[in-house]
Amino acid sequence: MLRALLLGLVMLAAAGPARAAGDIDTCRNSTAEPVARLAACESVIADDKITGPSRAAAFGYRGDSLMKKRDYDGAIAAFTAAHEIAPQNINIINARGIAYSYKGDDERALADYDLCLQLRPTFGSAYNNRGLIFMRRGELQRSLDEFNLAVKYIFNDQSRYLHHYNRGRLQGLMKQYDASLADFAEAQRTNPDGSQVPAYRCITYIGMGRFDDALADCDIALAKSPNNVYALTSRGNAYLGKGNLDAALSDYNQVLKINPNYVRAYVGRGQLFEKRRNLGAARADYRYAANAVAARREDIDTTLARAVAKERLEALLGAAAPPPAGKATPQPAGPRKVALIVGNGAYRNVAPLDNPPRDAKLIASTFRELGFATVTLASDLGRDKFFASLHEFGQEAEKADWAVVYYAGHGMEIGGVNYLIPVDARLKADSDAETQAVALEQVIAAVAGAKKLRLVMLDACRDNPFEKTMQRTIALKLVNRGFSNIEPEAGFMVVYAAKHGETALDGDAANSPFATVLARVIKEPRIEVRKLFDIVRDDVWKATNRTQQPFTYGSLPGREDFYFVAGR
């Protein structure tokens, strides 16, 4: 028996190093199955006896895996651990720079790329990555200088392809069209199947006015990826330049059906509406584009499109200025007030909510009693109808002094962005919110056209109903209770039924505590709106036994008072 036990111990001791060697081989094998490779690398990391390049490689692959999940902080930590083990490995430093860049920390990214170039001045990838940062910033000549060095220090076919098409894209933006086409041709010669070349060369052809060539390139890109919103929007822009407005509108609408928050499509459609002299619709689209959530790492095309939106919106608002003195038109006795009331309760993929449709009816009835010019009641909105309702209301708000949106239903924060949840949302992963839900910024944009009071009220700070089933792919915080705090621009007021990070209650009655108190207090005469929401806060706090505290964000013009009921 003792002999058998000793033999077993010898066999286990022998199996340990063999298993470790196998893990090292699998971890370092770039062709290994990703899950098995990551498991092997984690095994290497867990074994303190494994040191040197093998351990650095394991941390490096952990960083690569976390990058794919958009866990940039985790990736940075992994690459830093790898760098401490192998401080001269420029590939690890470069990878950490990319992680910093994707996180939105360009200064640390540039510092890592600079360190790469100190260690190897001919490292073309670092020049390329610096060029991308400068291009996003709009520092085009500085970017071109970096791309020129990247092309000078090409070290394999992959870098030849990447560096040439990046420089070609930049030169198209700089209107150096012949040079742009030459770079795209070289990139395509290196990799004939690369999808980036036709997608970006389409933009260069649009700038040259060669719209048929642009359409051909966009079609090539779309044949490989039919739902590519970048290529679809570019094709819409090509149709717009050619004068085929119906085809352009079809492409823009298709993009916004895929991703209702896509800035470039709103700008293209806004320009189309201008051509058709539908200026109200154009202004609404420009507002959406100007106010859309900005990504931490926004690409140059989106940045340029957002700038166009702001410029055109300002121009159209100037064109719509009041007539000069002597041509005054009759004015109504009081401010013109409009409201959009949304109550989402009939959720299809999570448990329904009983109160929001009733709350919406109560608030809509209250606003009608208060003499609002229009009160639009919309219950149980799916995603497409939600965006359409906001778009229509945005045009209505332009004709009003006051624009108010009240929303009851599910809402949550994901990755630092507050979202309202349509009843047909299917959030299998947290990243789905970008296309399945309505960002709060789009609601704020819908009231932005009003001349005086712009108010959004959200009775939506409930627990995240998707918490147990939602796959986590975004490293940024996924909040399971309520919204995060916001800082709207001056002239806007946003009221949460519960303070950021807290939960609003449905209550035991037919209506939520917030809706019940709001409908009562808002009818009291001579209460200025800022004080009114202080009273609502206190009364909800008391009614819920100090478990729910409404909170107000933003500020209204200081030289004017606003009353829902002026007096009796």
N, C-alpha and C positions, 0 to 999 in steps of 0.2 A: 504493500500500500504506500509506504514512504517512497519507494523507488518510483511508483507511478506519479506521485505528487511532484517529486523533483523533476521528472521528465516533462510534466505539464508546465511547470514554471519556466523551464528552459525553452519550451516551444513558445510560450507567451513572450518571453524576452526577445526571442528571435523575430516574432511577428511584429513587435513594435517598430523597430527601424525599417523593416520592409514596408509596413503600412505607411510610415512617414515618407519613405522614398516614393511610394506610389502617389501619395497626396501631392508631393512636390511636383512630380512629373505632370499630373493632371492639372494642377494649378497653373503651371507655366505653359500648358498646351493651349494655344489660341484657337484650335479647332475642336476642343472638347465641348461637350454639351454644357450650356451655361449653368444650369442648376447644379450639375455634378461638379463643374469646375469651381463654382463659388463654395460649395460644401468642402471641397478639397482645400481651397485657400483658407477657409475659416479653420479647418483642422490644423493647417500649418501655423496660423496665427496663434492658436490655442496652445501649441507646443513650444514652450519657452526654450527648448533645447535647439530649435531650428533658428539659425541666425544668418546674417549676411544677405546676399542677393536673393535667395529663395524666400526669405521672410519679407524683404522689401517688395518682391513681386506679388506676394500674397496680399499685402496691404494695397498695392497698386490695383490689383483686380477687384478687391473690395471697393475701392474708390470708383472704378469704372462701373461696377454694378449699381452703386448708389447714385451715380450720375444719371443712369437710365431711369431711375425712380424719381428723379428731380430732388433727391435728398442732397442738396449741395453742401450743407454744413457737415453732414456725415462723410461725404466724399472728400471734402477739404481735410477733415480730421484724418481720414485714411491716407490720403496723399502726403500729409505732413508726417505721419508715422513712417511712411516709406522713405520720405526725404531724409529723416533723421538717421535712418539705417544706411541709405545710399545717397549722400549729399551731392555727389557729382553726376547723378543720373538726370539728364536734362529732360528726358521724356516724362518722368514723374513730376518735375517742376512745371513743365508745360501743361500737363494734365491738371495740376492744381490751379494754374492760371485760368484755364478754361472753366473750371468749377467756380472760381471767383467771378469770372465774367458772366456766367449764367445766373449767378446769384445777384448780379447787379453791382458788384464791388469792383469797378473797373480799375481803381487805383492799385489795389492789391494784385489784380490780374496783370497789370502792366509791370509791377515790380517783379513778379515771377518771370514774365517774358524777358525783362531786362537781365535777370539773373541767368537765364538760359544763354543769352547772348554774351554775357561775361565769360561763361564757361566755354561757349563755342560760338564765335562771331559769325560763322557761316550756317547757323541753324535756321533754315528758311521758314519752318513752321512758326517760330516766334515772331518773325517779321510779318507773316501772314496774319497771325492772330492780333498783333498790334494794329495792323491795317484795318481789321474788322471793327475794332473799338473806335478808331478815329473816324471810320466811315459812319458808324451809328451816331457819332457825335456831330456829324456834319463837317468835320475838318477834312475836306476832300483832298486838298493838295498834300497834306501830311499823310493821309491814308495812301495816296498814290506813291509817295516816296517809299513807304513800307512795302507795298505790293511789288514795286520795282526790285527791291532787295530780295523779296521772297522768290520772285521769278529768277533772279540771278543765281540764287542758291538752291535751286531745285535738286532733290536728291533721289527721287524715284518717280514712277509714273503717277502714283496717287497724288503726290505733291505737285507734279506738273499740271495735272487736271485742276486741282483745287485752286492753285495760285493763279493760273491763267483765267479761270472763269470768274474768280473774285475780282481780279483786275479789270476784266472785261465788263463786269457789272458796274464797277466804279466809274470807268471811263464813259459808259453810257450815261450815267448821272451827270458827268462833267461835260456832256455833249461832244466828247471826242469819239465820234461814232465810228470812223474808219479803224481807229486803234482798238475800239471795243470789239468790233466784228472780227478783227484779226486774232484777238485773244480768245474769243469764243471758238473760232475755227481751230486754233491750236489745242484747246481743251477737248473739243469734239474729236479731233484726230487721235488724241491720246486715249480717249474713252468714248467710242461712238455711241454706247448705250447710256451714257450719263444723262439723267433727267434734268439736271439743273441748267444745262446750256440752253435748250429751247425755252424753258420757263423764263430765264432772265434775258435772253436775246430778244424775246418778244418785246420787252420794255425798250430796248435800244431801237428796234424797228419803229415802235410807236413814236419815239422822239424824233426819228428821221422822217416821219410821215409816210413810211412804207407799210401801210396798214394791212395789205394782203399778205406780205411776208410775216408780219406780226401774227396775223390770224393763223397762218400755217404753223408757226412755231408753237403757239399756244395750243393748237389742236394736237400737235405731237406730244406735248407735256400732258394734256388731258387724256390722251389715249392710254397713257401709262398710269394715270391717277385721275379718274373722272371727277372725284370730289375735292381736288386740289383747289382750295379757295383762292390761293395766290394766282394761279394760272387762270382760273375762271374770271376773277376780277380784271386781270390784265386783258383777257379776251374781250370782256365788256368794254374796257377802255379803247381797245382797237376798233370795235364796232362803233363806239361813240365817235371816235375820230373820223371814221369813214362815213358817218351820217346814218348808219343803220340803227336808229334809236330803239326799235322794237327788239332787235336781237340783243342790244346792249342791256336793255331793261330786263330781259329774260335771264341773262347771266348774273346781273346784280341781285335779282330776286332769288335766284338759285343759291348764290353764296349766302345771302342772309337767312335763307331757310336752313342751310347747313350750320352756319355760325352767326346768330343774330347780333353778335357784338363786334363784327369785323369792320374796322374803321375804313379801309380802302374802298369797300363796296358802298358804304354810305356816301363817301365823297364822290365816287363816280356817279351814283344815282342822283345825288344832289346836283351835279353838273348837268346831267340829262334833264332833270326837272327844270333847271334854268333855261335850257334850250327850248323847252316846251312852254315856257312862261308860267309854269306852275310854281310860283315863288314861295308860296306857303309850304309846299311839300319840300322844296329845296332847302329852306331854312330849317325845317324839322330834321332833315337828314344831316345837315351840317352841324346842328346842335348835338345829335347823337354822336357824330364823329369827334367833335371837339371835347365832349364830356365822357367818352368811353374810358373804361378803366385802362390806365397805362401799365403795360408790362414792365417788370423790373429791367428787362433787357429788350427794349423795343427796337425792331429793325428799322433801317433808314427809310424804307418805303412807307411804313406806318407813320413815322415821325413827319415826313414830308406831306403825307396826305392830311394829317391832323392840322398842320400849319395852313394848308389850303382851305380846310374847313373853317378855321377861325377867320382867315382873311375874307373868304366869300360871305360868311355870316355877317361880319362887320359891314361889308359893302352893301349887302342886301338890307340890313337894318337901317343903314344910312339912307338908302334909296326909298325906304318906307317911312321916312321921318314925317312928322306932322306938317300939314301945309303951312306956308308962311302967314304972318299976321295979315289980317284983312280978308282971309279966306277960311275963317273958322267954320267948322261944322258943328251942328247942335250936339251937346254932350248930355249923357244921361244924368239923372239927379244924383246918383251915388255911384260908387265903384262897381264895375261889372265883374261879377264873381262866377267862376266855373269850377266844377269839381268832378273828379273821377273816383268812384267808390268801387273797390274790388274786394270780394269776399270769396276766398278759395277754401272749400271744405271737402268736396267730393274727390279726394285723392284716389288714384287708381292703383298705385303701386305701394302705398303705405296706408296705415289706418286713417280713415276719414276724420275730419274735425266737424263737430256739430255747430259750434257757435259762429264761425266766420261769416257764412251767408246771412245769418240773422243779424249779426253785428253790422254788416254792410247795409242791410235794409234799414236798420235803425238810424244809422248815420246819414244815409241818403234821404230818408224822410225828414230828418232834422234839418239838413241843408236846404231842402225845398221849403220848409217852413221859414227859414231865415232869408228867403228871397233870392237864392242863387239863380243866375240867368239860365244856366244849364247844370243839371246833375245827371251824370251818366252812371248808372248802376250796372256793374258787370260781375257776375258770379261764376265761379268754377271755370276759370280761364285756363285753357291749355297754353303751351308755349307760344305758338304762332298767333293765337288770338290775343294773348297778353301783349306781345310786341305791337300788334296792329292797333290795339286800343290805346297804347301809349303814344303811338305815332299820330293817330287821329286827335287825341287830346292835346298833343303838343301844338298842333295847328290851331285848335280851339283856344288854347291858352294865349296865343299871340294876340287875340282879339279882346283879351280881358285885362282888368287891373289886378284881380286876384286869381290865382290858380292853385287848387288844393287837390292832393291825392291822399286818399285814405285806403290802406291795405290791411286786410285781416287774413291770416292764413299761415302757412309754414314759411319760415325764413331762417337763414343761418349764415355764419361766416365760414368761408373755406379759403385757406391760403391768403388771409388778409383782405379778402373781398367779401362784402355783404351781398347775399343773393335772396331774392324772393322766389318761391318755388311754385311753378305752374302745376296744375292738377295732374298733368300727364307726364311729369318728370320721371325719368328712370335713371337714377344716379347709382350706377353699378360701381363707379369709382369716383373719388373726389374731383378728379380733373374733368368729369362730365359736366360739372356745373358751368364751365365756360361756354358750353353750347346748349345746355338743357335748361338753364335757369336765367332769371332776369337780374342783372347787376343793379344795385341800388343807384348807381350813377346814371343809368338810363331812365329811371323814374325821376330823378332830379332834373335831368335834361328835359323831360316832358313838361315840367312847370316853368322852365327857364324863360319862356317867351313872355310871361305875364309882366305887366309894367310896374307893379308895386309889390304885392304880397305873393311869395312863392313858398308854399308850405307842403310838406310831406309828413303824414302820420302813419306809423307802422305798428299795428297790433299783431306782431308776428314773431315775437321773441320766445318761441317755444323750443322744446328739446328737439335735437336733430333726429328725425324719424328714420333716417337711413343709417344711423350709427352702427348697428349690428351687422349690416350687410355691405356697407360701402368699403370698397378696397382703398387702402391708403397709398397714394402714389406721389403725393405732394409733401415735401418736407415741411413746408410752412404750416403753421398751426391750423388744425381742424377743430373748431370750437363746437362742443356738443350742447352748449347752452347759450342761446341768444345771439345777438349781433356784437360786432366790435364797434368801438367808438369811431366817430368820423369828424372831419373838420370841413364842412361845406363852405363854399365861397361866400363872401359877404352878400347879403340880400336874400339868403335862403334860410329857412328854418326846417329842421328835421326833428320830429318828436318820436321817440321810442316809447312803447307801452311799458317797457322795463329797461332799466339801465343796462349799458353794455356788459355782456357776460352773465346777465341774469335772465330769468325765465318769466314770461308773461303767463298769467293764468286764464283758463277758460272760465273758471268760476263755477258755482253750483246753480246759478240762475240761467235764464234764457239767453243772456248776453254776458260778454266778458266784463270784468270790473272796469277796464279802461273805457270800453264803448259806453257802458252804463253811465259812468261819471261824466265822460265827455259830452254825451247827448244832453245831460242835465245842465252842466255848468255853462256850456256854450250858448245857451238861450238867455242867460242872465244879462241884463243891459249894462252898458257902460263899463265893461271889463276889457281893458286893453289886452291884446292877444298874448303878450309876453307874461303878464300877470295871470291871464286865464290858465295857461299851462302850468304855472306854479300852483294854482288852486287845484287843478286836475291831479297833479303829482301828490299833493297833500291828501286829497280825498281818496285816491286809490291806495295810497300807503296805509291810510286808516282802515279802509274797507277790507283790505287783505291782511289785516293784523300784522302790518309791517313786513310782509313777504314780497311785495312788488312795488317798485319805485320807478315811475315814469321819468324820463330824462329828455331834456331839450338840447339840441346842438345847433350851432349856427347863430346868425344875427340878422336882424331886419334893419332897414334904414332908421337911423337914430332920430331924425328930425320929423318923423311922422308917426302918429298913433294909428292903430288898426283895431277896429271893433267889429265883431260879428253882429252884435246888436248895439246900435249907437245910443239908443235911449228911448224913453217913452214919453 
